[in-house]
């Protein structure tokens, strides 16, 4: 008997293993089938939790241990989704029934889900949940990766909302990763098998890497934790039990203080309903019933503070999310961005970029349109977020195979490379983006950008923060620049700042208007728009701003006669680029940065460091001539000027770093003025001497700074000793 049991288990394992080799893509029309027709609230919930379980190779042992420890009367329904190809007859229902007394059956199309019942997906089918019923569909053609677990998890989240629970067991690849994100977005719960206990750890590790998993456990320990979670969250009767969070609770400000102290971000002006709901989720996960008890738990567990921080920032994003909105962007905005002169770069800012899908989507649209119009532009897409792990994911540009549900086969083939069941963004797109940590409210914004894409971030902010964010976006955009918002967002009362381009697509355009910006009471004025805030603008000027001949002249001089330059602060962080600076600056490998000293090309860094320090110390321009800078394998001679910004007063402390190309004739004149022969050998000697002088100045400046630091340190130590 034991031998037969082992033989059947081996056959089932082989069946699951063989199915992982099958390669298919779900057609786009079928991908949209599950979420179609959102029913009214309350009609789509079953009234009891539905647990979706995904497994591939090595999953049979996990199923056995899970159901052997699961009581038959939990009040939950279980739906098992595994990788099985059509020619195989599944014996999983028979095997699972050996380890549980609940009813186990293979799914028939349209079956209504019932509690205390386990449902098994048939081989070679895709499955979705709609209005509490399971629907079977034929997979698409045999190309690409077929991902039935992601497909089911997404429909589970959309149909059951907070009653959705998903479990990821052993398996290769990344199936289930994108689906669990959808479950978390709707307030559901996620369990993942401990990779150490999994026969194949690809799927569990991919799921854990999202940072959204609530429990990581061996299969035999999951039932007890799952039952405790359900009883705490929904009660024995299946009705949701809310943790009482009084409106005047003193504990909420304490939670905000703990978050700000450890994570550096203030959530006190984010949507209180969202904050409360997500704090409640963490309390349920940790089996804590009182808010003040949770505060004490946070103080003792820094890791829980990080988990709460990630919970508050859950903004699940997909490539080309809301396809109709992206189609409007592609048709109405992208071509207009390419109408500018070819020597001007296209600048895009994506605040709240999360894991980068939205930013990469815009990059793909720009690349396609440039190819269509046979134009070439420098493109700088600045994608920012306050969560470090999300930025790291975005910067890596590696996504689960499930993105095939959102990205067309043509774009997948052109812009991605499939490696080890994951899609890697190609360099042609990655080179267009710069990812960085940034708090859109507290940190300096980008300026003179052509497009701001800020989708589904404003909805998490209270009105006070929105009153800061929208004028700040207006400040950041160039004249007639575009603002792209989420489908549930708008510009509110700021119609004097933005004109509507497409109300349905949530596309707006910056108006040329002067507005006396006033932040909400209790908020400081952002430093970059403090000057505008201090102005008192008459109503007539607000209604119509006329450009004087002097302004036209100044703009023309800046555009056509000013050399390429950058505005930096005293730390060397670039705040604004003018002209084409790529010959002198380039993003360094590794973590993205906008520090000009790290971006400086070979031959420029030491001189630039010295020039910035001198200009800050002496409050006057510093100029170096005849510098050799390596660009594209060749050396080019340039002049460098670093000039302190003195006007307006609010901008003091900034520096303008200007780069001027030197043509060969001017280079000869420089050497002749120095009294040097113009032979190639002597020219090279003169250049080396100039570089040596620059390095000596750099060493002298560094030595003086070190002496000053030592003196300050000694003074501090003496002061501490006296105290």
N, C-alpha and C positions, 0 to 999 in steps of 0.2 A: 504493500500500500504506500509506504513511504517512498519507494522507488518510483511509483507512478506519479505521485505528487511532485517529486523533483523533476520528472520528465515533462509534466504539464507546465510547470513553472519555467523550465528552460525554453519550451516552445513559445510561451508567452513573451519571455524576454527577447527571444530572437525575432518575434513578430514586431515588437516595439522598436527594436534596434534597426530592422530592415526599413521600417517606415520613415526613419529619420533621413534616409537617403533620397526620399521622394522630393522632387522640386516642382513647386507650382506657385502661381500667383493668383490671388483672388481677384476676379474682375471688379472694376470700379463700381459697376452698377450693383453688384452683390455686396460690396463693402458698405454701401450706403443703405442696404436693406434693413439692417438691425436697428439703427437709430431713427428710422423714419417714423413719422407720426407720434410725436410725444403726447401721451395721454394726459388727461387732467390729473392734478395731484391727488393721490389717494387711490386712483383707479389702477395704477400700475404696480403698486406694492402688494406683495402676497400676504402680508400680515405676519410673516415669520421669516427669519433669516434664510437666505439661500447661499450655500457654500459651493463655489466653483473650485475644482481641484484640477490642476494641469500637471501632466507628467509626460515624459518621453522615455528614453532608454534608462533602465534601472528603476523605473517607477513601480514595478510590480511589488517589490519588497516593501516599498514605502506604503502602498495601498494596504498591504497585509497588516503591517504594524499599526497603521492609523485606525483601521476599522476593528481590529482585534481589541482595541482599547476604547472604542466609542460605544456608549450605551445606545440601545435601539430607540429610546423614547426622548430624544433631546429637543424635539420640536423644530429641528432644522431639516432642510432638504439639502441633498448633496448631489452635485452634477460633476461627473468625472469626464475630463477631456484628455485624450491621449493621441499620440501620433501613430496612426495605423493606416496603411495603404488599402485601397479598395479590394484587391484580390484576396486579402486575408479575412478569414472569419474570426471575429473576436471571441475569445473565451473569458474575457475579463469579468463579465457579469457573473459567470459561474464561479470564478475564483473568489471574487469579493464576497459573494453570498456565503462562502464557507466561514467567513470571519465576522459576520454580523447577523443579528436576528431581524434587522429591518429589511423591508422589501427592496430587492435589487432587480432592475430591469434595463434592457437596452432601449434607448429612446425611439419612440415612434413619432412621426411628424405631427405636431400640434398637440402633444400630450401636455396636460396641465400639471404643473409641479405641485407636489403634496409634501407636507412635513413627514419626517421619519421614513424617508424613502431615498434610495440612491439610484441615480440615472446614469447610464453609460452611453457615451456617444458611439454610434455605429462606425465601422471602418469606412474611410474614404469620404466622409461627410464633413461639412462645416455646420455649425449649430449656433443659434442665437436665441435669446430669451426676450419675448415681447408680451406684455400684459400677463406675465406669469405663466406663459406657455412656451414650450421648446419647439423651435422650428428648424427643420433640416434643409440644407441646400447643397447642391452639387458644387464641388470646387471648380476652379477655372482650369485653363490649359496647363499642361505640364511644363511650366517654366517659372523660374524664380523660386522663392521659398514659400511654401504653404505654412501658415501660422494659425492653426485652429484655436489655440489657447488664447492668444491675443484677441482674436475675433470674438470668442465667447465672453471673455472678461469685459470687453468694452460694452457689449450688449447687457451683460449682468449689471454693470455700474449704472447704465442709463435707465434700466428698467426698475432696479431695486433700490437705488440711491444708498442711503446709510445702512440698509439691511443687506447690502452686498458684502460678501466675505470671499476672498480668494486665497488659495493655497498653491504654492509652487513647489513641486517635488523634483526628484532627480531627472536630469535630461541634458542633452547637449544643445548648444546654440543659445538663443536669447528669447525664444518664444515665451510669452507671459509678461515680459518686462514692460512693454507699453500698455498692456491691458491693466496691470496692477496700478499704474499711474492714474488711469481713468477711475478705478475703484476708490483710490485715495481722494481724488478730486471731489467725488460725490459723498465723501464722509464715511466710506466703508473701511474695512479692516483687512490687513494683509499679513499672512503667515508664510514663512519660507523654510524649507528643510535645511537644517544645518549642513553646510557643504561637506563637513567631515564625515557625516553619516550617509552621504549620497553616493550611489554607484557612479554617477556622472555629475560633476558639479557645475557644468556650464550654465544651466538655467538658474540654479540657486544663486550663484555668484553674480550673474548679470542682474538679477532682481535686487540683491542686497546693495549693489553698487548705486542704485537710485537714491539711497538714503531715506526711502519712504516705508521701509518694512517695519511692522509693529513687533513681530515676534520671529526669532530665529531659533528653531527647536528641532530635535529629532522627531520623526513621525509618531513614535509611541508616546511622547510627552504632549503632543498637540491637543488631543481630545480634552484633557482636563482644563488646559488654559483656554481653549475655545469655548467650553461650556461656561466657565467662570465669566468670560468676557460677555457672552450673550445674556446671561442672567443679570449681570450688572448693567448692561446697556439697554436691554429690552424687557427684562423681567420674565417671570415664568409664563405670563400670558401672551408674550410676543409683542406687547405694547411698549413703545419707547419710554424709558424712564429718564427724565432730565435731571441732571445734577443741579441743585438750586444755586444760582449765582445771583444774589440780590443786587438790585440796581445801585445801592449805596455801599456795596461790599468794599471794605478797606483793603481787602486782599489783592484786588486787581492792580492798584497802583504799585503794590509791593512786587507783583510779578513783573510789571513793566520795569521797575528799578533793577531787578535781577537780570532781566534780559539786556537792558542797556549796559549794566556793569560788565557782563561777561561777553556779550556779542557786539556791543557798541552801537546799537540801534534802538530808537525810541518808537514803540508801537502804540503809545497812548492816544494818538490821533488817527489810528487806523479804525476801520468800521468796527464798532463795538459788538455788533451782532456776530460778525465773523470771528472776532477775537474770542468771544465767549464760547461759541460753538466749538472752536478748535482746542481751547483749553479744556472744555468738557470731554472731548475725545481723548486727550492725553490722560485725564483723570480716570476714564473708563478703562483705558489700556493698562493703567497702573493699579487698578482696583482701589481707587481712593474716592471716598464719598463726600468729603468736606473740602471746601476751597482753602481754608486756612491750613488744613493738613497737607494739601498739595503745595502750598507755599513753603512749608517746612521741608517737604520732600525735595523741592527745587534747591533750597539752600544747601542741602546735604549731598546733592547729586548733580554736579556740573554737566554730566552727560545728558541728563534729562532737560536741562536748560537748552542744550543744543538741539535735542529732539523737538522741544516745543518751538524753538526758533524755526526749524525746517517745516514743522507743521503749519505755522503761521504763514509761511512763504509758499505753500503749495499752490502753484499756478501751472497746471498741466498745459503744456503747449505742444503743438504738432506742426509739422511742415505744412505750409499753406492752409493753416486752420481757418475755417470759414471761407471756402473756395470762392464764393461769389464776391466777397469783399476783396480778396486778392486779385480776382479778375478785374474788378473796378480799378484797383491800384495799377495793374498791368496796362490797362487801356487808357486811363485818364491821367495818370501821374508819371509813370516811368518814361514815356516818350517825351514829355515836356521837360524832364530833368536833363535830357540829352540835347536840348536846344541851345545850351550855353556854348561859348567858345571852347574849342578842343583843348586849349592850354589851361583851362580851369578844372580843377578836380571836382568830382561829385562827392558831397559829404552827406552821410546819413547817420543819424543817431537813433539807437534802439535801446531806450532805458527800460529796465526790468526785463532783460532778454532771457532770463531763466537759463535753460540749457542750450540756447542758441538756435533752435529751429527757425524761429521767425526771422532772425538776422540772415541766416543762410538762404532762406526763401527769397528775401529781397535781393540778395547777391545774385541768385540764379536768374531772377527777372531782369536785372540790369545787364548781366552778361548776354542773355538771349536777345535783348533789345539792341544792344550795341552791335551784335553780329548781324541782326536784321537790317539795321540802318548803316552798316559798314562804317561805324565810327569807333574811335578808341579814346577812352577817358581814364584818367587816374581815379580810382574809386576808393574812398575811405569810409568804411562802415564801422562806427564806434558802437559796440554792443556792451552794455554795462548792467550789472546787477549787484545787489548787496550781499548775496550768498557766495562765498568763496568756492564751495564744492560745485555749485551750478556753473560758475565761470570756468572751472577746470574741465568740466565735462564739455562745455561749449568749445573751449580752446582745443581740446583733443580732436573734436570733429568726428567721433566714432559713435554710431547709433545702431540700435538693434535692428534686426532684419524686418521687424514689424513696420518700419517706416514705408515699406512698399505699399501699405494701405493708403498712404497720403501723398506719395510722390509717384508721378507717372513713370512707366517703364522707360520712356525716352529720357527723362531727366535722370533717372537712376543710372542709366547706361552712360550718360554724358558727364555727370558731375560727381559720381560716386564710384568707389571700387569695393567689391564684395570680397571680404577676407574673413575666414573663420566665423561665418554666420553673422557678420556685422558689416555695416556699410561705413566706409571711410570717405569723408569729403575730400575731393581732389584739390590739389594745390591751387589750381586756377581760380577756385572760389575762396579757399582759405586765405589766400594772400590779400583778398579784398577787405578782410575783417581784422579789427583790433578789439580784443576782449579785455575788460578791466573791471575791478570792483569799484562801485560808486553808489552813493546814496543820492538819489535824484533830488531830494529836498535839501540836504545839508551840504553836499559837495558842489564845487563849481561846475556849471554846465558847459557843454560844448557850444560853440558859437558859429554863426554863418553857415548853418547846415541847410541843405536843400530839402531834406525830408526827415521828420521825426515819426517813428513808428512806435507808439506806446499803447499796446493793446492789452486790455484787461488788467491794468494796474490801477487806474483811477477808481475803479469800482470798489477797491479795498480801502480807499481813503475816505475819511470824514470830509465834510465840505471845507473845513479850515485848511486842510492840506491841498485840496483841489484848487483853492483860491491862491495857493502859492505856485502849484505846478503849472497851471495853464498860462499865467503871465510869464513864467519862466520859460516855457516852451516858445511863447511869442518872442521873447528876447533872443532865444537861441537861433531861431529861424532867420534866414536871409529874407529880403523883400520878396514876397510872393512864394515863399517856401510852403511846403505842405505838411499837414498833421494827419496821421493815420491812427484812429482810435479803434477800440473794440466794439463789437456789435451792441453792447449794452451801455455804451459811454457816449458822451457828447461834450460840447463846450459850455453848456449851462448858460449862465448870464454873461459870458464873455463874447457875445456876438459883435462887440465893438473891436475885438482883437482878431476874430477869425470869421471868414466867409465860408458858407457851406458849398462844397463842390459836389458831393454825393451823400445825401442824408442816409440812404440805406447802407452804403459802403462805409460810412463814417469817415469820409475824407473831407478835410477842411484846408483852407488856404489863409496864410497870414495876411492881415490887412495892414496897409501903411497908415498908422495912426499914432499919435502921441497920447499916452495915457499916464496919468500920475499914479504910479503903482503904490498901493498901500497894503502891506501884509495884514492878515487878521490880528486882532489884539492878542498880545502875548507871544507873537512870533517876530524874530528879528528880520530886518530886511536883508535878503540875500545880497552879498557884497557886490556882485557884478551888475546889479540893477539899482544900487543905492543912489547913483547919480540921477537916474530917471525918476526915482521915487521922490527926490527932493525938488523936482521941477513943478511949478504951478503953471499949468497949461490952460489958456483960455478956451472956452467952448468952441469958438470959431476955428481955432487952430486944430482942436481935436477932430473937428468935422472934415477938415481938408488941410493937408500939409503940402505947401508949395516948395519946390526945390529951387534954390537960388542959383544964379550963374556961377557963383563962387563954389557951391557944393558940386556942381557939374564938373568944374575945372579940377577940384581936389580929387574927385572920384576918378577922373580920367588920368590924372598924374599918378595916382596910386596904382591903377590897373596897368598902365602901359609903360611907366618909367621907373617905378620902384622895383629894386631887385628882390629876388626871392628872400623871404625872411620869416621869422617865427617870433611870437611873443611868449616869453617864459617868465615864471616867477623866480624868486630867489633860490628855490631848490632845483631849478632847471626844468621844471615840469612845463610842457608846452600847452599853452592855452589857445593859441590860434596860429594857423599857417597862412601865409600869403604867397602866391605863386607856386612854382614847381620846385619843391625842396628835396626831391628824391635823389638828386645827384650828390647831395651833401649829407643827407640823413637817411637811415634805413632802420626798420624795426629789428632789434637783435633777436637771436634765437632764444627760445625758452619763454618765460612768463612775459606777457605783453606789457609794454611800458610806453609812456609818452615823455620820458625824461630825455632831454636833448643830449645830455652827455653820454648816455648809453646808446643813443641812436646815431651819434656822430660817426662818420665813415673814417677809414684809416687815413692818418695824417692830420686829422682835425681835432681829435679828442683832447689832447694835452693843451693845445693852444686855446681851445674853446673854454676849457676849465679855468685857465689862467685869466682869460679875457673877462669871463663872467665875474670872477672874484675881484679883479681890478675895478671893473665898472661899478660893482656894488660898493666897494670901499671908497673909491675916489669920487663917486657921483658924477662921472663925466665919461664921454665916449672913449672906447679903446679900439684901436685898429691895428690889424696885422696884414701885411701885404705879401703877395707872392707865395702863398701856401700851396703845397702839393697835396691834393686829395685824390685818393684812389676810387674811381668809379667804373664799374663794369670791366675790371681788369686793367684799366689804363689810368694814368695820373693826369689830373687837370689842375691848372694853376688858378687860384681864386684869391680874392681879398675878403677878409672877415672884419666886420664891425659889430661891436656890442655897445648899444646906446641905452642908457637909463631912460625910462618913460617918466617925464616930469608933469605932464598935463594929460587929463584932468587930475586933481589931487587924489581922487579915489583910486587911481591907477598907479600911484607912486609905489615903488618897490618892484615894479615889473621891468623887464628888459626887452629890447628889440634886437634880435640877432639877425644880421643881414649878410647874405652871401652874394658876391659879385664875381662873375666869370671874367677871366683875363684872356684876351686873344693873344696870339703869338707875338704880334708887333708890340703890344703893350708890355709883354713879358721881357722883350729885349730892352725896352726903355727902362724898365725897373733895374735891370742888371747894369745898364750903362750909367744910370744915375748913381749907382753904388760904386762907380769907378772900376768895374770889373770887366775883363775881356768877355766876349760873348761866345767863346768856344764851348762846345758841349761839355767837355770835361770840367772847365772852370765854372760853367753854369751849375753843374751838379754839385761842385764843391761849395758854391755860394748858397745853394739851397740847403745843404747839410749844415752849414754854419748857422743859417737862420733857424733851422729846426733845433739845433743844439742850444741856441740862445733861448728859444721858447721853452725847452725842457728845463734849462737853468732857472728861468723865471718861475716855472711851475714848482720846482723843488724849493725855491726860496719862499714862495707863497705858502706852500704846504708846511715848511719848517716853522714859519712865523705862526701859522694857525695852531700847530702842535705846541709851540711854546706858550701861546695864549691859553690853550686848553689846560696845559699843565699848571699854569699859574692859577687859573680858576679852580681847578681841582684841589690844589694846595690850600687856597683861601677857604674853600668849602670845608675841608678837613679841619683847618684851624678853628673855623667858626663852630663846628660840631664839638671839638674838644673843649672850647670855652663854655658852651652850653652844658 
